[in-house]
Amino acid sequence: MKKPLFIRGFFLSPTSNCPLFLSLMIMKIKQIYQLFLQHPTITTDSRNCPNGAIFFALKGAKFNGNKFAKETIEKGCSFAFVDEKEYADEKNIFYVDDCLSTLQQLATFHRKTLNTPIIGITGTNGKTTTKELIASVLKQKFNILYTQGNLNNHIGVPLTLLQLKKEHEMAIIEMGANHPGEIKTLVNIACPNYGIITNVGKAHIEGFGSFEGVIKTKSELYDYLKDHNGKAFFNQGNEILKKVIAEKGLSSIAYGTGTDTDATILSSDPFLSIQWNGQQIQTNLIGRYNFENVLAAIAIGKTFQIATSQIVAALENYEPTNNRSQFKKTANNELIIDAYNANPTSMNASLDNFMQIQKNNKSVILGDMKELGVISTTEHQKVADKLNDSSITNIFLIGPNFAQTNCPKATKFNDVIALNEYLHSHPLQDSLVLIKGSNSMKLIECINSL
């Protein structure tokens, strides 16, 4: 049974699928939207309260934003929304049925009011890098808004949409998921006109249940586009996505082999260099696995009539950040830092690329791949087998999952703290080091030891 809904003394008693209730819900959002237009800064963090902002009290397993609503007003927020009635004890604190749902509805209402063209992006691997590359290209011609950091979930997407301004000509919204139905939720909030699934791979199997579950969930972006006359971009060489698009009869634009975005890899030792349309593009990206991401950015750039010279410049000037395919030189070594996330698909792609780099002294620091469920033991051992067959000089494996593997060439550690202690007494010198693992393994904390 849902709680009643209050805003400025306005009471609603929700009834499922009741047309009157739905009409009243729209009325409520319009009311809040007028408030938002006067106070367009939104915060969900009681530690960050810009003057004049609106605070939405969200709740999680370990926090309850309702408790801090009064404090946010004292810190400078003009208004706050709570969904526990006892905290609506100030004239500028309003009670609503569900703060998260209200935030999401407000974001969708704002997005539809402005009617800004939106490109939705998801995928198992490469979605953040692809988003950044697309943004770099589109910025050559348009004023765009795009997802910052990892704001790609049910909270981050609405917060990004609420930053849309009239002057924005386009937006790129990244969407992440680790459970069925999450992409469906996000596309219904963002209402994209275009979409791209970078790829589908073995990640978050614990949440999705199976590889088929990954495909089905990511394809929820395609379902929305199909139902709303949208258009999808897809890699011609990805047989899985090609099949799904054909089955759904979805309007699409292919890139890669056999298209006008056909390109070839010139080098990836270590930086990716490609040939396209008579142009050589020298990127700052590490690895052949970024080739598809670059092709996607080229395809979207061409679709929106960005000049070839501008596309090339945008791709060459892009510098990766956030511990994704970053290259760093220290006093002692050269580092390839790809420690934001890891799953079997990305781990094997990184290792395959690393192994073909021409360097005599190479080392790997690999952390556990999380959320793999029943396939975890098998997939970690596959990585160990690849390492056993390699000529890599130093192999360091971090975490309880890698600890269970049969990898006699490796030195194993429980955590990055133990690894750092070892590196201080056994320093690496003149080595090319690949650092790859799930973000929760905190492998970036070993960089200062290298």
C-alpha positions in Angstrom: 0.0 0.0 0.0 1.5 3.3 -1.1 1.7 6.3 1.2 -0.4 9.3 0.6 1.2 12.1 -1.3 1.5 15.7 0.0 2.9 18.8 -1.6 2.2 22.2 -0.1 -0.8 20.7 1.7 -1.9 18.9 -1.4 -3.1 15.4 -0.6 -3.3 12.4 -2.9 -4.4 8.9 -2.1 -2.9 6.7 -5.0 -4.9 4.1 -6.7 -3.2 1.8 -9.2 -3.9 2.6 -12.8 -6.5 5.2 -11.8 -6.8 7.9 -14.6 -7.6 10.6 -12.0 -4.6 9.7 -10.0 -2.4 9.8 -13.1 -3.7 13.2 -14.0 -3.1 14.4 -10.5 0.5 13.0 -10.6 1.1 15.1 -13.7 -0.3 18.1 -11.9 2.1 17.5 -9.0 5.1 17.3 -11.3 4.1 20.5 -13.1 3.9 22.2 -9.7 7.4 20.9 -8.8 8.7 21.8 -12.2 7.7 25.5 -11.7 9.8 25.4 -8.5 12.6 23.8 -10.4 12.6 26.5 -13.1 13.2 29.1 -10.4 15.8 26.9 -8.6 17.4 24.7 -11.3 20.2 23.2 -9.1 19.4 19.8 -7.7 21.3 18.0 -5.0 20.8 14.6 -3.3 23.9 15.0 -1.1 23.3 16.8 2.2 27.1 17.6 2.3 26.7 19.6 -1.0 24.1 22.3 -0.6 24.6 25.2 -3.1 22.7 28.3 -2.3 19.2 28.2 -3.8 19.3 24.4 -4.6 16.5 21.9 -4.2 17.4 18.8 -2.0 15.8 15.4 -2.7 16.0 13.1 0.3 17.0 9.7 -1.1 17.3 6.5 0.9 19.6 3.6 0.7 20.6 0.5 2.7 23.0 2.6 4.9 21.6 6.2 4.7 18.3 8.1 5.0 18.4 11.5 3.4 15.1 12.5 5.1 17.1 12.9 8.4 19.2 15.7 6.8 16.5 17.7 5.1 16.3 20.5 7.7 20.1 20.7 7.7 20.2 21.2 4.0 17.9 24.3 4.3 20.2 25.6 7.0 23.2 25.1 4.7 21.7 27.1 1.8 19.1 25.0 0.0 15.9 26.8 -0.8 13.7 23.7 -0.7 13.8 20.1 0.2 11.6 17.1 -0.6 11.2 14.2 1.8 9.1 11.0 1.7 8.8 10.5 5.4 6.1 12.9 6.7 7.7 13.5 10.1 10.6 15.4 8.5 8.3 17.8 6.6 8.2 20.2 9.6 9.5 23.3 7.9 7.6 25.6 5.4 10.2 24.8 2.7 10.3 21.1 3.2 7.6 19.2 1.2 6.4 15.7 1.6 6.0 13.4 -1.5 5.2 9.8 -1.8 8.6 8.7 -3.1 11.5 11.1 -3.5 13.4 8.9 -6.0 10.3 8.5 -8.2 9.6 12.2 -8.0 13.1 13.0 -9.0 12.9 10.7 -12.0 9.5 12.0 -13.1 10.8 15.6 -12.8 13.8 14.7 -15.0 11.6 13.1 -17.7 9.2 16.1 -17.6 12.1 18.5 -18.1 13.6 16.4 -20.8 10.3 16.3 -22.7 9.7 20.0 -22.2 13.0 20.9 -23.8 12.7 18.1 -26.4 16.5 17.9 -26.8 17.7 15.1 -29.1 19.2 12.4 -26.9 21.6 9.6 -27.7 21.4 6.7 -25.1 24.4 4.5 -24.7 24.9 1.2 -22.9 26.9 -2.0 -23.2 29.1 -4.4 -21.3 32.4 -2.8 -22.1 33.5 0.5 -23.5 30.4 2.5 -22.9 32.1 5.3 -20.9 35.0 5.6 -23.4 32.6 5.5 -26.3 30.5 8.2 -24.7 33.6 10.4 -24.2 34.7 9.9 -27.8 31.3 10.7 -29.1 31.1 13.8 -27.0 34.5 14.9 -28.2 33.4 14.6 -31.8 29.9 16.2 -31.4 31.4 19.1 -29.5 33.1 20.1 -32.7 29.7 21.4 -33.9 27.1 21.3 -31.1 26.6 22.5 -27.6 26.1 19.2 -25.9 25.5 17.8 -22.4 26.8 14.3 -21.6 27.0 12.0 -18.6 29.9 12.9 -16.2 31.8 10.3 -14.2 29.7 7.3 -13.4 26.3 9.0 -13.1 24.7 6.3 -15.3 22.2 4.7 -12.9 18.6 5.3 -11.7 19.9 8.4 -9.7 22.6 9.6 -12.0 20.5 9.6 -15.2 17.8 11.9 -13.8 20.5 14.2 -12.2 22.2 14.5 -15.6 18.9 15.2 -17.4 18.1 18.0 -15.0 21.2 19.8 -16.1 19.8 20.2 -19.6 19.5 23.8 -20.6 17.7 25.4 -23.6 21.1 26.1 -25.2 22.0 22.4 -25.3 21.5 21.1 -28.8 22.1 17.4 -28.0 22.7 15.1 -25.0 24.5 11.8 -24.6 23.2 9.8 -21.7 25.1 6.7 -20.5 23.1 3.9 -18.9 24.5 1.1 -16.8 22.8 -2.0 -15.4 23.6 -5.1 -13.4 20.1 -6.5 -13.1 17.2 -7.3 -15.5 14.9 -4.4 -16.2 17.3 -1.6 -15.3 17.9 -0.4 -18.8 14.1 -0.3 -19.3 13.8 1.9 -16.3 16.5 4.3 -17.5 15.3 4.6 -21.1 11.8 5.4 -19.8 13.4 8.2 -17.8 15.7 9.6 -20.6 13.5 8.9 -23.6 16.4 8.6 -26.1 15.9 9.4 -29.8 19.1 7.4 -30.8 20.8 4.6 -29.1 24.0 2.5 -29.2 24.9 -0.7 -27.4 28.7 -1.0 -27.6 28.7 -4.8 -27.1 27.4 -7.5 -24.9 29.7 -9.7 -22.8 30.1 -11.7 -19.6 29.6 -9.2 -16.8 27.3 -9.0 -13.8 26.2 -12.6 -14.4 25.4 -12.8 -10.7 22.7 -10.2 -11.3 21.6 -11.0 -14.8 21.5 -14.8 -14.2 23.0 -15.7 -17.6 24.7 -14.3 -20.7 21.2 -14.3 -22.4 20.0 -12.2 -19.5 22.8 -9.6 -20.4 21.6 -9.5 -24.0 18.0 -9.2 -23.0 18.6 -6.3 -20.6 20.9 -4.3 -22.8 18.4 -4.8 -25.7 15.8 -2.9 -23.6 17.3 0.2 -25.2 16.5 -1.3 -28.7 12.9 -2.0 -27.5 12.4 1.6 -26.5 13.8 2.9 -29.8 11.6 0.5 -31.8 8.4 1.6 -29.9 9.2 5.3 -30.3 10.5 5.4 -33.9 14.1 5.9 -32.8 17.3 4.8 -34.5 20.2 2.6 -33.3 23.9 2.6 -34.2 25.5 -0.8 -34.2 28.8 -2.5 -35.2 28.3 -4.4 -38.4 30.8 -7.0 -37.1 28.8 -7.8 -34.0 26.7 -10.8 -35.0 24.7 -10.8 -31.7 23.6 -7.1 -32.0 23.1 -7.4 -35.7 20.7 -10.3 -35.2 18.8 -8.6 -32.4 18.3 -5.5 -34.5 17.1 -7.6 -37.5 14.6 -9.5 -35.3 13.2 -6.3 -33.9 13.0 -4.6 -37.3 14.7 -1.6 -35.8 15.7 1.4 -37.9 19.5 1.4 -37.6 22.8 2.8 -38.9 25.7 0.2 -39.2 29.3 1.1 -38.8 32.5 -0.8 -39.4 33.2 -3.5 -42.1 31.5 -2.7 -45.4 30.2 0.7 -44.4 31.5 4.2 -45.0 33.1 4.0 -41.6 35.2 1.0 -42.6 38.7 1.4 -41.2 41.9 -0.6 -40.5 44.2 -0.7 -37.5 47.7 0.5 -38.2 49.2 0.0 -34.8 48.4 -0.6 -31.1 51.8 -0.6 -29.6 50.7 0.7 -27.2 48.6 3.5 -28.6 45.8 2.8 -31.1 46.4 4.2 -34.6 43.9 3.7 -37.4 43.4 4.5 -41.1 40.0 5.8 -42.1 38.8 7.7 -45.2 42.3 8.4 -46.3 43.2 9.8 -42.9 45.5 8.4 -40.3 44.2 8.9 -36.8 46.7 8.6 -33.9 44.8 8.3 -30.7 45.8 8.4 -27.0 43.9 5.2 -26.3 45.6 2.0 -25.3 44.6 -1.2 -27.0 43.0 -2.7 -30.1 39.8 -3.2 -28.1 39.2 0.6 -28.4 38.9 0.3 -32.2 35.2 -0.3 -32.0 34.7 2.6 -29.7 36.5 4.9 -32.2 34.4 3.6 -35.1 31.2 4.3 -33.1 32.3 7.9 -32.6 33.1 8.3 -36.3 29.7 6.9 -37.3 27.8 9.2 -35.1 30.0 12.2 -36.1 29.2 11.5 -39.8 25.5 11.0 -39.1 25.4 14.5 -37.6 27.5 15.9 -40.4 30.7 16.7 -38.5 33.5 17.4 -41.0 36.1 14.7 -41.5 38.9 17.0 -40.3 37.0 17.8 -37.1 36.3 14.1 -36.4 40.0 13.3 -36.8 41.0 16.2 -34.5 38.5 15.3 -31.9 39.7 11.7 -31.7 43.3 12.6 -31.6 42.9 15.2 -28.9 40.9 13.0 -26.6 42.8 12.0 -23.4 41.4 9.1 -21.5 40.7 9.6 -17.8 39.2 7.8 -14.8 41.7 4.9 -14.9 40.3 3.6 -18.2 43.0 2.8 -20.8 45.3 5.4 -19.3 49.0 5.5 -19.9 51.3 6.8 -17.2 55.1 7.1 -16.9 56.6 6.9 -13.5 60.2 7.3 -12.4 60.7 3.5 -12.7 58.1 2.0 -15.0 55.4 2.6 -17.7 51.9 1.8 -16.7 48.7 0.9 -18.5 46.0 1.7 -16.0 42.6 0.0 -16.7 41.5 -0.5 -13.2 38.0 1.0 -13.2 36.2 -2.3 -14.1 36.8 -5.8 -15.2 34.9 -8.8 -16.5 36.0 -11.8 -18.6 35.4 -10.0 -21.9 37.4 -6.9 -21.0 40.1 -8.8 -19.1 40.8 -11.1 -22.0 40.8 -8.2 -24.5 43.3 -6.3 -22.3 45.6 -9.3 -21.9 45.5 -10.1 -25.6 46.4 -6.6 -26.5 49.1 -6.4 -23.8 50.7 -9.6 -25.0 51.2 -8.3 -28.5 53.0 -5.2 -27.4 56.7 -5.4 -28.2 58.4 -5.0 -24.8 61.0 -7.4 -23.2 60.1 -6.7 -19.6 56.3 -6.8 -19.0 54.3 -7.2 -15.8 50.6 -7.6 -14.9 48.8 -6.7 -11.8 45.3 -8.2 -12.0 42.5 -8.0 -9.5 39.4 -10.2 -9.1 36.5 -9.8 -11.5 33.4 -9.3 -9.4 29.7 -10.2 -9.7 30.3 -13.3 -11.9 28.2 -15.7 -9.9 28.4 -19.3 -10.9 30.9 -18.7 -13.7 33.4 -16.9 -11.4 35.7 -19.9 -10.7 35.8 -21.0 -14.4 36.5 -17.5 -15.7 39.2 -16.7 -13.3 41.0 -20.0 -14.1 40.7 -19.2 -17.9 42.6 -16.0 -17.2 45.2 -17.9 -15.1 45.6 -20.4 -18.0 46.3 -17.6 -20.4 48.9 -16.2 -18.0 50.5 -19.6 -17.6 51.0 -19.8 -21.4 52.4 -16.2 -21.7 55.9 -14.8 -21.6 55.0 -12.1 -19.1 57.9 -11.5 -16.7 56.0 -10.7 -13.5 52.5 -11.8 -12.7 50.7 -10.5 -9.6 47.2 -11.7 -8.8 45.1 -9.9 -6.2 42.0 -11.2 -4.4 40.3 -14.3 -3.1 39.0 -15.4 -6.5 42.4 -15.4 -8.2 43.8 -17.0 -5.0 41.9 -20.2 -5.9 43.4 -20.5 -9.4 46.1 -22.8 -10.5 48.7 -20.3 -11.7 52.2 -21.3 -10.7 53.9 -18.4 -12.5 52.0 -15.9 -10.3 52.6 -14.2 -7.0 49.3 -13.9 -5.2 48.1 -11.4 -2.6 44.9 -11.1 -0.6 44.6 -7.3 -1.3 46.4 -4.3 -2.6 47.8 -3.5 0.8 49.8 -6.7 0.8 50.9 -6.1 -2.8 52.2 -2.6 -1.9 54.2 -4.1 1.0 55.8 -6.6 -1.5 56.5 -3.9 -4.1 58.3 -1.7 -1.5 60.8 -4.5 -0.8 60.8 -5.9 -4.3 60.5 -2.8 -6.6 59.7 -3.2 -10.3 62.2 -1.5 -12.6 61.9 -0.7 -16.4 58.8 -2.7 -16.8 55.6 -2.1 -18.8 52.9 -2.8 -16.3 49.2 -3.6 -17.0 46.9 -2.9 -14.0 43.4 -4.4 -14.5 40.7 -5.4 -12.1 37.3 -4.5 -10.7 37.1 -1.1 -9.1 36.3 -2.5 -5.7 39.8 -4.1 -5.7 41.3 -0.6 -5.4 44.2 -1.4 -7.6 44.9 2.3 -8.3 46.3 2.4 -4.8 49.4 0.5 -6.0 50.3 3.1 -8.6 52.5 5.0 -6.1 54.5 1.8 -5.5 55.4 1.6 -9.1 
